[in-house]
Amino acid sequence: MKKLKILSIILFLVTIIISCNNKNNSFPIEKTFDTDLSTINVTNLKTDSNGLSDLKAIIKTVHGNITFKFYSTKSPNTTARIIDLIQKGFYDGLAFHRVLPHYVVQTGDPTGSGQGGSNVKIKAEFNEIQHIKGTIAMARKIDDVNSSDSQFYIALTTLPHLDGKYTVFGQVIAGLNILDKIQKDDKILSIVLGN
């Protein structure tokens, strides 16, 4: 009986060691991705008549790619922060931890619990952009408008009750059909920037 307990303890410790060394956990919760956002100039991005920049981001998923453009003039600080996190590979391997059909899909939490982030808060940049299918906005705590960090959601339908209450920073321009395929805990393979 004593040997069985010792063997159980050893197996438990080996499991912990393996999970700590797992490369999929490359963004521990205490790691911060702090950057001087003034070094990322988003005001030079060209924008179309809808206010969308010429800079694209491609979210690669197991179901296919979702391409979006940034509202860089409507949310310059948020855009700069998201670009910084993308360039550092922060989102690569993270799960869609919140999936509410006909509402939103949400990601950006290294813990997968909905409580984590990059440990850098972003001040709200509310704007007049309406939530339609494919609108991308920052998640935040309900009682703190300036609590956005790295988590964002993508609207799966028109959501007028969210207009003006969350920082909208992007719009999906390709892959809208992929959004409907995303399931809870599906992982982002990577997010890359391009024109």
Backbone as CSV, one residue per row, in Angstrom:
resi,resn,N_x,N_y,N_z,CA_x,CA_y,CA_z,C_x,C_y,C_z
1,MET,0.825,-1.192,0.000,0.000,0.000,0.000,0.869,1.256,0.000
2,LYS,1.966,1.209,0.789,2.869,2.341,0.871,3.537,2.600,-0.488
3,LYS,3.908,1.502,-1.182,4.544,1.633,-2.494,3.575,2.234,-3.507
4,LEU,2.313,1.875,-3.399,1.301,2.410,-4.305,1.133,3.920,-4.118
5,LYS,1.146,4.376,-2.876,1.042,5.824,-2.592,2.255,6.556,-3.141
6,ILE,3.446,5.986,-2.949,4.670,6.617,-3.443,4.645,6.679,-4.965
7,LEU,4.222,5.596,-5.609,4.120,5.567,-7.063,3.114,6.605,-7.556
8,SER,1.998,6.754,-6.872,0.988,7.762,-7.243,1.553,9.167,-7.136
9,ILE,2.311,9.416,-6.081,2.927,10.740,-5.890,3.928,11.012,-6.996
10,ILE,4.738,10.004,-7.340,5.741,10.179,-8.394,5.057,10.468,-9.728
11,LEU,4.014,9.724,-10.051,3.280,9.966,-11.297,2.666,11.361,-11.323
12,PHE,2.142,11.797,-10.204,1.569,13.134,-10.099,2.638,14.198,-10.365
13,LEU,3.819,14.037,-9.748,4.905,15.007,-9.930,5.414,15.011,-11.369
14,VAL,5.511,13.835,-11.981,5.942,13.758,-13.377,4.939,14.482,-14.277
15,THR,3.657,14.312,-14.014,2.620,14.997,-14.788,2.759,16.511,-14.674
16,ILE,3.022,16.997,-13.479,3.205,18.446,-13.277,4.426,18.938,-14.036
17,ILE,5.520,18.211,-13.965,6.748,18.617,-14.652,6.528,18.656,-16.161
18,ILE,5.859,17.645,-16.695,5.592,17.609,-18.138,4.712,18.783,-18.555
19,SER,3.673,19.064,-17.771,2.775,20.172,-18.145,3.473,21.520,-18.046
20,CYS,4.414,21.647,-17.111,5.156,22.907,-16.983,6.115,23.104,-18.147
21,ASN,6.612,22.003,-18.702,7.550,22.089,-19.813,6.874,22.069,-21.173
22,ASN,5.562,21.951,-21.195,4.817,21.897,-22.443,4.971,23.215,-23.193
23,LYS,5.410,23.150,-24.447,5.646,24.356,-25.236,4.361,25.103,-25.557
24,ASN,3.210,24.447,-25.444,1.940,25.143,-25.693,1.624,26.138,-24.593
25,ASN,2.310,26.044,-23.478,2.113,26.988,-22.378,3.223,28.024,-22.389
26,SER,3.548,28.566,-23.561,4.701,29.446,-23.693,4.447,30.870,-23.213
27,PHE,3.218,31.186,-22.814,2.918,32.516,-22.323,2.384,32.426,-20.899
28,PRO,3.279,32.254,-19.924,2.809,32.153,-18.548,2.099,33.428,-18.128
29,ILE,1.181,33.274,-17.198,0.325,34.393,-16.817,1.111,35.584,-16.272
30,GLU,2.261,35.327,-15.619,2.992,36.452,-15.037,3.839,37.208,-16.051
31,LYS,3.977,36.691,-17.270,4.766,37.372,-18.284,3.981,38.544,-18.840
32,THR,4.614,39.694,-18.943,3.937,40.855,-19.506,4.494,41.155,-20.886
33,PHE,3.678,41.766,-21.701,4.071,42.171,-23.038,3.931,43.684,-23.081
34,ASP,4.872,44.335,-22.443,4.812,45.779,-22.287,5.640,46.443,-23.380
35,THR,5.034,47.411,-24.060,5.707,48.129,-25.130,5.311,49.589,-25.055
36,ASP,6.246,50.446,-25.427,5.933,51.856,-25.567,5.138,52.000,-26.867
37,LEU,3.833,52.215,-26.744,2.977,52.227,-27.926,3.278,53.384,-28.869
38,SER,3.997,54.396,-28.386,4.342,55.512,-29.261,5.319,55.071,-30.353
39,THR,5.939,53.898,-30.176,6.872,53.407,-31.193,6.150,52.720,-32.345
40,ILE,4.853,52.440,-32.174,4.074,51.815,-33.243,3.153,52.885,-33.820
41,ASN,3.457,53.341,-35.032,2.719,54.450,-35.638,1.591,53.911,-36.521
42,VAL,0.374,53.970,-36.009,-0.772,53.491,-36.791,-1.474,54.628,-37.524
43,THR,-1.086,55.859,-37.227,-1.750,56.990,-37.882,-1.319,57.113,-39.340
44,ASN,-0.210,56.483,-39.721,0.242,56.540,-41.110,-0.437,55.506,-42.006
45,LEU,-1.259,54.631,-41.407,-1.948,53.627,-42.206,-3.018,54.296,-43.060
46,LYS,-3.094,53.905,-44.317,-4.147,54.428,-45.194,-5.466,53.802,-44.785
47,THR,-6.547,54.575,-44.891,-7.877,54.056,-44.551,-8.837,54.275,-45.712
48,ASP,-9.835,53.391,-45.793,-10.837,53.531,-46.843,-12.004,54.382,-46.345
49,SER,-13.062,54.478,-47.128,-14.198,55.336,-46.766,-14.938,54.843,-45.528
50,ASN,-14.751,53.577,-45.160,-15.368,53.032,-43.943,-14.493,53.207,-42.710
51,GLY,-13.290,53.742,-42.914,-12.373,53.928,-41.800,-11.468,52.732,-41.538
52,LEU,-11.535,51.716,-42.403,-10.694,50.537,-42.227,-9.324,50.760,-42.853
53,SER,-8.276,50.392,-42.122,-6.909,50.571,-42.606,-6.577,49.588,-43.708
54,ASP,-5.439,49.820,-44.352,-4.975,48.886,-45.367,-4.228,47.705,-44.741
55,LEU,-3.962,47.759,-43.445,-3.262,46.672,-42.761,-4.250,45.574,-42.377
56,LYS,-3.908,44.337,-42.744,-4.758,43.199,-42.433,-4.096,42.325,-41.378
57,ALA,-4.920,41.612,-40.639,-4.448,40.561,-39.746,-5.200,39.291,-40.113
58,ILE,-4.485,38.192,-40.148,-5.082,36.909,-40.508,-5.020,35.989,-39.299
59,ILE,-6.206,35.603,-38.807,-6.302,34.647,-37.702,-6.397,33.261,-38.332
60,LYS,-5.367,32.460,-38.135,-5.352,31.105,-38.700,-5.914,30.132,-37.676
61,THR,-6.972,29.424,-38.063,-7.620,28.455,-37.176,-7.649,27.086,-37.855
62,VAL,-8.040,26.072,-37.118,-8.153,24.725,-37.695,-9.281,24.648,-38.718
63,HIS,-10.191,25.609,-38.682,-11.327,25.617,-39.602,-11.060,26.448,-40.857
64,GLY,-9.981,27.232,-40.840,-9.664,28.122,-41.945,-9.242,29.483,-41.421
65,ASN,-9.026,30.413,-42.334,-8.518,31.737,-41.971,-9.625,32.779,-41.862
66,ILE,-9.436,33.690,-40.902,-10.324,34.834,-40.702,-9.454,36.073,-40.886
67,THR,-9.777,36.894,-41.866,-8.988,38.092,-42.143,-9.762,39.323,-41.703
68,PHE,-9.061,40.226,-40.987,-9.720,41.472,-40.597,-8.801,42.662,-40.826
69,LYS,-9.422,43.833,-40.903,-8.692,45.098,-40.985,-8.953,45.892,-39.714
70,PHE,-8.058,46.827,-39.434,-8.121,47.640,-38.216,-8.816,48.972,-38.469
71,TYR,-9.561,49.434,-37.468,-10.069,50.811,-37.445,-9.002,51.655,-36.742
72,SER,-7.908,51.891,-37.423,-6.737,52.499,-36.788,-6.945,53.952,-36.371
73,THR,-7.798,54.680,-37.077,-8.032,56.075,-36.682,-9.087,56.189,-35.588
74,LYS,-9.942,55.188,-35.457,-10.996,55.195,-34.434,-10.492,54.672,-33.089
75,SER,-9.484,53.816,-33.130,-8.944,53.220,-31.896,-7.428,53.040,-32.030
76,PRO,-6.694,54.146,-32.127,-5.257,54.055,-32.410,-4.438,53.340,-31.337
77,ASN,-4.720,53.596,-30.070,-3.931,52.953,-29.010,-4.230,51.455,-28.928
78,THR,-5.500,51.103,-29.077,-5.883,49.693,-29.054,-5.277,48.978,-30.258
79,THR,-5.369,49.604,-31.432,-4.784,49.018,-32.638,-3.293,48.778,-32.456
80,ALA,-2.594,49.780,-31.919,-1.148,49.641,-31.708,-0.841,48.504,-30.740
81,ARG,-1.628,48.383,-29.698,-1.398,47.324,-28.705,-1.644,45.939,-29.305
82,ILE,-2.730,45.788,-30.057,-3.036,44.497,-30.677,-1.960,44.132,-31.696
83,ILE,-1.527,45.096,-32.492,-0.446,44.846,-33.458,0.807,44.390,-32.728
84,ASP,1.143,45.047,-31.630,2.311,44.672,-30.835,2.205,43.226,-30.349
85,LEU,1.049,42.865,-29.802,0.852,41.502,-29.299,0.916,40.472,-30.432
86,ILE,0.351,40.821,-31.590,0.418,39.911,-32.743,1.873,39.713,-33.169
87,GLN,2.622,40.813,-33.262,4.022,40.711,-33.687,4.858,39.876,-32.714
88,LYS,4.482,39.867,-31.455,5.213,39.091,-30.452,4.718,37.651,-30.345
89,GLY,3.686,37.297,-31.133,3.171,35.932,-31.116,2.323,35.607,-29.903
90,PHE,1.824,36.624,-29.221,1.054,36.417,-27.993,-0.158,35.511,-28.207
91,TYR,-0.862,35.692,-29.311,-2.124,34.966,-29.529,-1.930,33.549,-30.079
92,ASP,-0.737,33.248,-30.559,-0.486,31.941,-31.173,-0.697,30.827,-30.149
93,GLY,-1.588,29.911,-30.465,-1.862,28.774,-29.584,-2.920,29.017,-28.528
94,LEU,-3.447,30.246,-28.435,-4.488,30.522,-27.437,-5.834,29.984,-27.913
95,ALA,-6.678,29.658,-26.945,-7.997,29.079,-27.246,-9.066,30.163,-27.347
96,PHE,-10.111,29.835,-28.076,-11.351,30.614,-28.002,-12.060,30.088,-26.750
97,HIS,-11.865,30.791,-25.638,-12.356,30.294,-24.351,-13.843,30.580,-24.133
98,ARG,-14.390,31.458,-24.929,-15.814,31.800,-24.793,-16.438,31.750,-26.179
99,VAL,-17.396,30.876,-26.359,-18.107,30.761,-27.630,-19.602,30.712,-27.324
100,LEU,-20.298,31.758,-27.726,-21.740,31.848,-27.531,-22.396,31.930,-28.907
101,PRO,-22.962,30.827,-29.398,-23.546,30.820,-30.744,-24.532,31.975,-30.942
102,HIS,-24.479,32.559,-32.125,-25.337,33.691,-32.505,-25.071,34.919,-31.635
103,TYR,-23.903,34.977,-30.997,-23.552,36.133,-30.179,-22.090,36.514,-30.422
104,VAL,-21.139,35.860,-29.733,-19.720,36.190,-29.902,-18.837,34.953,-29.735
105,VAL,-17.607,35.077,-30.278,-16.505,34.186,-29.916,-15.440,35.090,-29.304
106,GLN,-14.741,34.586,-28.280,-13.788,35.426,-27.548,-12.493,34.658,-27.304
107,THR,-11.370,35.385,-27.369,-10.050,34.804,-27.158,-9.129,35.854,-26.542
108,GLY,-7.870,35.462,-26.337,-6.875,36.409,-25.838,-6.469,36.210,-24.403
109,ASP,-6.863,35.081,-23.811,-6.527,34.795,-22.422,-5.595,33.579,-22.358
110,PRO,-4.329,33.786,-21.944,-3.387,32.661,-21.864,-3.807,31.583,-20.872
111,THR,-4.659,31.935,-19.899,-5.082,30.936,-18.909,-6.270,30.120,-19.402
112,GLY,-6.990,30.633,-20.396,-8.179,29.951,-20.894,-9.386,30.057,-19.981
113,SER,-9.251,30.827,-18.913,-10.326,30.934,-17.925,-11.239,32.136,-18.150
114,GLY,-10.797,33.071,-18.980,-11.530,34.317,-19.151,-11.093,35.389,-18.176
115,GLN,-10.134,35.068,-17.311,-9.669,36.008,-16.290,-8.267,36.546,-16.561
116,GLY,-7.560,35.980,-17.540,-6.161,36.349,-17.770,-5.978,37.311,-18.923
117,GLY,-4.734,37.706,-19.113,-4.399,38.626,-20.193,-2.906,38.819,-20.281
118,SER,-2.501,39.949,-20.836,-1.079,40.260,-20.997,-0.552,41.097,-19.834
119,ASN,-1.440,41.446,-18.918,-1.112,42.266,-17.738,-0.820,43.730,-18.072
120,VAL,-1.356,44.212,-19.189,-1.241,45.628,-19.547,-2.627,46.120,-19.939
121,LYS,-3.163,47.055,-19.188,-4.512,47.575,-19.458,-4.472,48.630,-20.565
122,ILE,-5.558,48.703,-21.322,-5.691,49.678,-22.407,-6.885,50.569,-22.099
123,LYS,-6.674,51.871,-22.157,-7.767,52.811,-21.919,-8.807,52.686,-23.035
124,ALA,-10.068,52.742,-22.667,-11.162,52.596,-23.633,-11.097,53.667,-24.711
125,GLU,-11.433,53.279,-25.932,-11.526,54.194,-27.071,-12.881,53.943,-27.753
126,PHE,-13.927,54.361,-27.065,-15.270,54.152,-27.603,-15.434,54.948,-28.893
127,ASN,-16.196,54.397,-29.829,-16.427,55.068,-31.097,-17.831,54.732,-31.594
128,GLU,-18.171,55.263,-32.741,-19.538,55.119,-33.257,-19.727,53.879,-34.128
129,ILE,-18.707,53.063,-34.261,-18.808,51.884,-35.127,-19.816,50.894,-34.533
130,GLN,-20.728,50.443,-35.385,-21.779,49.540,-34.931,-21.326,48.086,-34.992
131,HIS,-21.849,47.302,-34.073,-21.566,45.874,-34.041,-22.412,45.154,-35.095
132,ILE,-21.721,44.618,-36.097,-22.366,43.763,-37.088,-21.591,42.445,-37.088
133,LYS,-22.016,41.485,-37.867,-21.277,40.228,-37.904,-19.842,40.506,-38.347
134,GLY,-18.891,40.020,-37.565,-17.480,40.201,-37.879,-16.822,41.390,-37.209
135,THR,-17.590,42.192,-36.473,-16.995,43.303,-35.728,-16.101,42.737,-34.625
136,ILE,-14.913,43.340,-34.479,-13.959,42.884,-33.461,-13.776,44.004,-32.433
137,ALA,-13.940,43.650,-31.167,-13.858,44.649,-30.103,-13.174,44.058,-28.873
138,MET,-12.720,44.941,-28.011,-12.027,44.537,-26.795,-13.019,44.096,-25.729
139,ALA,-12.706,42.969,-25.115,-13.474,42.532,-23.951,-12.987,43.335,-22.738
140,ARG,-13.850,43.489,-21.763,-13.474,44.212,-20.547,-14.396,43.786,-19.419
141,LYS,-14.046,44.218,-18.198,-14.935,43.981,-17.066,-16.133,44.911,-17.204
142,ILE,-17.289,44.440,-16.827,-18.513,45.226,-16.965,-18.439,46.531,-16.185
143,ASP,-17.843,46.491,-15.002,-17.836,47.671,-14.128,-16.590,48.545,-14.266
144,ASP,-15.722,48.271,-15.237,-14.497,49.063,-15.415,-14.231,49.231,-16.905
145,VAL,-14.582,50.396,-17.440,-14.444,50.619,-18.886,-12.996,50.606,-19.353
146,ASN,-12.051,50.845,-18.450,-10.634,50.879,-18.827,-9.892,49.605,-18.413
147,SER,-10.587,48.480,-18.400,-9.978,47.221,-17.967,-9.617,46.283,-19.120
148,SER,-9.749,46.761,-20.369,-9.365,45.917,-21.499,-7.885,45.598,-21.421
149,ASP,-7.516,44.408,-21.915,-6.126,43.971,-21.874,-5.787,43.346,-23.226
150,SER,-5.823,42.042,-23.319,-5.514,41.353,-24.579,-6.702,40.572,-25.128
151,GLN,-7.759,40.422,-24.323,-8.915,39.654,-24.777,-9.785,40.473,-25.729
152,PHE,-10.198,39.821,-26.810,-11.119,40.474,-27.733,-12.199,39.484,-28.151
153,TYR,-13.297,40.034,-28.632,-14.384,39.193,-29.117,-14.720,39.576,-30.550
154,ILE,-15.337,38.631,-31.249,-15.810,38.857,-32.613,-17.309,38.602,-32.612
155,ALA,-18.064,39.597,-33.068,-19.525,39.482,-33.094,-19.960,38.480,-34.165
156,LEU,-20.924,37.638,-33.808,-21.458,36.644,-34.744,-22.758,37.106,-35.383
157,THR,-23.226,38.283,-34.958,-24.464,38.849,-35.495,-24.483,40.343,-35.161
158,THR,-25.534,41.032,-35.525,-25.699,42.439,-35.159,-26.016,42.527,-33.669
159,LEU,-25.257,43.371,-32.950,-25.423,43.490,-31.493,-25.491,44.974,-31.103
160,PRO,-26.619,45.635,-31.410,-26.713,47.081,-31.167,-26.577,47.479,-29.698
161,HIS,-26.920,46.585,-28.760,-26.826,46.934,-27.333,-25.374,47.067,-26.855
162,LEU,-24.398,46.640,-27.696,-22.975,46.785,-27.347,-22.348,48.032,-27.969
163,ASP,-23.058,48.660,-28.904,-22.526,49.841,-29.595,-22.163,50.943,-28.609
164,GLY,-20.980,51.503,-28.775,-20.531,52.623,-27.941,-20.115,52.239,-26.543
165,LYS,-20.145,50.951,-26.199,-19.813,50.516,-24.845,-18.510,49.713,-24.779
166,TYR,-18.013,49.320,-25.947,-16.776,48.542,-26.036,-15.919,49.131,-27.150
167,THR,-14.616,48.996,-27.031,-13.711,49.545,-28.038,-13.681,48.628,-29.256
168,VAL,-14.312,49.087,-30.341,-14.268,48.357,-31.609,-12.966,48.750,-32.299
169,PHE,-12.179,47.735,-32.711,-10.901,48.044,-33.365,-10.721,47.345,-34.700
170,GLY,-11.672,46.499,-35.120,-11.495,45.816,-36.391,-12.779,45.270,-36.967
171,GLN,-12.691,44.823,-38.217,-13.829,44.235,-38.909,-13.330,43.095,-39.790
172,VAL,-13.985,41.946,-39.680,-13.651,40.800,-40.524,-14.040,41.128,-41.960
173,ILE,-13.109,40.902,-42.889,-13.378,41.161,-44.314,-13.371,39.873,-45.135
174,ALA,-12.902,38.776,-44.539,-12.910,37.472,-45.218,-12.930,36.380,-44.153
175,GLY,-13.697,35.327,-44.421,-13.769,34.216,-43.470,-14.918,34.303,-42.490
176,LEU,-15.945,35.078,-42.820,-17.105,35.170,-41.930,-17.719,33.796,-41.672
177,ASN,-17.692,32.934,-42.686,-18.250,31.591,-42.521,-17.443,30.742,-41.537
178,ILE,-16.165,31.069,-41.368,-15.304,30.334,-40.430,-15.734,30.622,-38.989
179,LEU,-16.203,31.838,-38.738,-16.623,32.221,-37.385,-17.667,31.258,-36.831
180,ASP,-18.591,30.843,-37.690,-19.680,29.967,-37.243,-19.211,28.545,-36.950
181,LYS,-18.002,28.202,-37.364,-17.468,26.855,-37.137,-16.671,26.744,-35.839
182,ILE,-16.312,27.889,-35.268,-15.455,27.873,-34.080,-16.205,27.299,-32.887
183,GLN,-15.536,26.387,-32.196,-16.073,25.746,-30.996,-15.246,26.174,-29.787
184,LYS,-15.838,26.073,-28.618,-15.120,26.395,-27.380,-13.841,25.562,-27.301
185,ASP,-12.763,26.222,-26.945,-11.432,25.642,-26.779,-10.703,25.349,-28.087
186,ASP,-11.300,25.691,-29.252,-10.527,25.651,-30.489,-9.363,26.623,-30.357
187,LYS,-8.211,26.240,-30.868,-7.017,27.069,-30.712,-6.773,27.930,-31.945
188,ILE,-6.182,29.085,-31.702,-5.661,29.927,-32.782,-4.306,29.337,-33.129
189,LEU,-4.104,28.991,-34.397,-2.793,28.474,-34.803,-1.781,29.613,-34.779
190,SER,-2.166,30.757,-35.351,-1.329,31.949,-35.305,-2.156,33.132,-35.812
191,ILE,-1.672,34.325,-35.513,-2.215,35.538,-36.128,-1.024,36.237,-36.777
192,VAL,-1.170,36.584,-38.052,-0.087,37.251,-38.763,-0.614,38.534,-39.389
193,LEU,0.285,39.478,-39.597,-0.064,40.750,-40.218,0.315,40.725,-41.694
194,GLY,-0.435,41.463,-42.507,-0.128,41.555,-43.927,-0.920,42.670,-44.568
195,ASN,-0.599,42.968,-45.829,-1.331,44.010,-46.573,-2.168,43.396,-47.666
